[in-house]
Amino acid sequence: MPAFKLTIAYDGTGLVGWQRQARGRSVQGLLEDAVRALDGRHATVTGAGRTDAGVHALGQTASVSLARAIDAPSVRRALNARLPAAVRVLAAEEVLASFNAQFHARSKLYRYRIWNAAVQNPFEQLYSWHIAAPSLDVTAMAQAAVHVEGRHDFAAFQGTGSSTATTERVVLSCTVRRRGPLVICEVRGEGFLRHMVRNIVGTLVEVGRGRRSPAWIADVVASRRREQAGRTAPATGLFLVSVDYGAPADALAAER
């Protein structure tokens, strides 16, 4: 059975997120339906991470095994022919049968986009959080972002109603920069809690609005209490940019 690593981009608008659910269109569900039409049987498509409803992806990755003999370029073409335009398989790569897109991932990079101007750009309304005024202090936000880097207990940034074995995670980098009216927050980490990135961004915005000092975010982390952090930023501004598998990438390639 050939196994494949898929790199996928999708517009999360109108989707219920990555994971297949009883109601609504999910990215996983759409992919599995396309695989069924291609392969004649059900095959589970395992994603590197579960994005929420309305969240987008530029480089989500997934793994799937097929029963039929088929090459990687044909897999990409066949799946795209069966998927809606909002979901595209950018690349397919044959890998070892043992490859798992979730468990072999070393880190993920998320990008959050804020449109910080008096008037929202109509072409940005589905892909950013509109904050009209005042102008966010990006320097202060960048100073605050440093406090979430490293290994911490991120319970203060975990979405309510979720449960995990541990709320300790490692954030490799957290940066904030401005490009005209667009404020871009990027967070790279080894793993994330539910709504963690969006809650970090909402907390950074409190600093950017001048309501809190950059050092305050360290107190939020130490508190481990969700109510101490900022609001959850809207899903529309969040993108899963890429998933890194590190140096062993060559070892995952299927033997030719």
N, C-alpha and C positions, 0 to 999 in steps of 0.2 A: 504494500500500500504506500504510494508516494505521499510524503508529507510536505507541507508548504508553509512558509512564513509570508504573511500578507501585510503590506503596508497600506493603510486605508486613510482617506480623508473624507470628512462628512460635515454637512451643515446640520447642526442639531436642532434647528428650528422645526417645531412640530413633531419631533421625535421624543419618545419617552426615556431616552438614554441609550447606553450600550446594551444593557442586559435585556434579554427576551422577557416579556411580561404577558400576563393573561390578556391585557387590553392595551391597545396602542401599538404604533410601529416603533420597533427598536432596531438599532444597527445590527445587533447580533441576530435578531430574527430575520431581518432582510437578507443578511449574508447566508444564513442557514437555509432559507428558502431558495436562494440562488444556487447554493451547493447541491441541494436536493434535486433541482431541475437539471443540473449538470451531471450529477453522479448517480441519480436514480435511487438514492437512499438518504436517510438522515445522517448527518455528520455534525458533531458539535464544533462550533468555531469558538476557540478560546481567546479572549482578548487580553492584552497586557494590563488593562485597567478598566474599571467600570465608570464611565462618564455619566453624569446626571442628565436629566431632561433639559434640553436647551443648550447643552454644552457642545462645543464644536471640536473637531480634530483636524490637524494638518498632517499628522503622522502617527496615528494609532497603529499598533501592530497586533496581529492575531495568528494563531496556528490552527491548521486543519489537516486531516488525513483523508485521502480519497481512495476509492476502491479501483477506479479505472486507471489505466496507463495514460498519462497526459503530461506534457511539458509545461514549465512555468509560464512562458508567454501565452500559451493557449488558455491556461487557467485565468490569467488576468483578463484576457479578451472575453472569455465566456462568462465570467462573473459580471463584468461591467455591462454586458449585453442583457443581463437579467436583473440588474439593480436599477433603482430610480436614480435620476441625475444628481440627487443630493448626497449620494453615497458612491464613492469611486475607489476601486482598488488601484492604487498607484503603481504597485509592484508586487510580483509574486516570485518567491525564491524557494527552490527545493532545498529541504533541510533534512537532517536525521529524524527518524521517527520519534526519538526521545525528546525533541525540542518542544518546549512549552513556552508560549509567548508570555505568560504571566510569571511563572516561577524562574525563568532564566533571565528576566529583566534585571539590569543592574540599577538603573535610575530612569526617571521620567522628568521631562521638562514641560512645565505649564506656563502659558502666557496669558495675562489678563490685560484687557484694553479698556481704558477710560477716556471718553471724549469730554475734555474739560474746556468747554466754550459756552458762551451765552446761548447759542442756538445749536441744536443737534443736527448733524449732517444726516439727511434722510437715508443715505446709503450706509450709515454706521449704526442705525438704531437696532438692528438685529445682531450686531457683532461688537457692541461696546456698552458700557455703563455711562449714561449721560450725567455728568455733574456740572451744573451750569456755572455757579459762582460761589465763592470767589475762586481765583486761580489757586490750584493746589500747590503747596510748597513741596516740590519734588526733592529738594535737597534734604529737608527734614525727613521725608518719607524714606529716602535712601539710607539715612543714618539710622532710622528705626528698623529698617529691614535687616540690618546686620545682626540684630538681637535674636532673630529666629534661626540663624544659621547654626549648624552643629546638631548634636544629639540632645534632644529635650523631650520632656513629657508634654505633648501638645493637646492635652485634654481640654484646655481653654478654647481650642480651635476645632473641636470635633462637633459635627452636626448633632443636634438633639435626636433622640430616638434610635441611635446607632449603638452597637456594642461590639467591642473587639477584645481580644485577649490582653492586649497592652496598647496604651496610647503613646508609647515612646516611639519616636521616629527620628530619622536623620535628614536634615535639610542641608544640601551641599552648597547651595548659593541662593540668595534672594536679592534681587536688584530692582531698582526703579529708575526710569529715565523718561525724558520728555522729548517728543518730536512734534513741534508745533502745538496744536490743541490736543494731541494724543499723548496720554500718559500710559506707559507700558510697564507692568510689573511682571517679572519672570521669577519663577521658583523651580529649582531643580532639587529633587530629593530621591532617596532610595525607596520611599513608600509614603503614602498619604492616607489620612483619615477622611471619612466622609465630610465633604464641604470644607476641608482644611484650607485649601488655597483660597477659596472665596472668603472664608472668615479672616484669614491673614490680610487679604486685600482690604476688607471692610475695616479692619483695625488700623491699617496703614493710612487709610483715608481720614480717620479721626485725627491723626498726626498732621496730615497734609492740610487739613482745614484749620489747623492751629488750636484745636481743642485740647490736645495732649502734647507732651514733649516726646522726643524720640526715645528717651530712656524708659518711658512708661510701658512700652511693649514688653520689656524684660519683666516688669512686675506682672503683666498679664500672663506671660508664660509661667511664671513662678506660682501664680494663684491656682492654676489648674481648673479655673471656674469659667464656664462659657459666658456667664453674664458679665464678666469683667472685660471681655473683648468687644470689638465693634460689631456692627451688623453683618449679616451674610450678604456679600456682593451678589448682584443678579447673575444668573447663569449665562446670559447672553454674551458677556464679555470674556468668557473663559475658553481657551483653546488648549488641547493637548498637542504640543508641538512635535515631540519626538520621544522615542523610547530607546535607551542605550543598552546594548548587550555586552559592551566591553570587548576586550581583546580576544576572548574565545569565539568571536563571530565566525572565524574560519573553521573552527572545529564543529560548528553547527551545520555547516554546508554538507549536503548529501554527497556521498562518494559517487563519482561519475564512472 
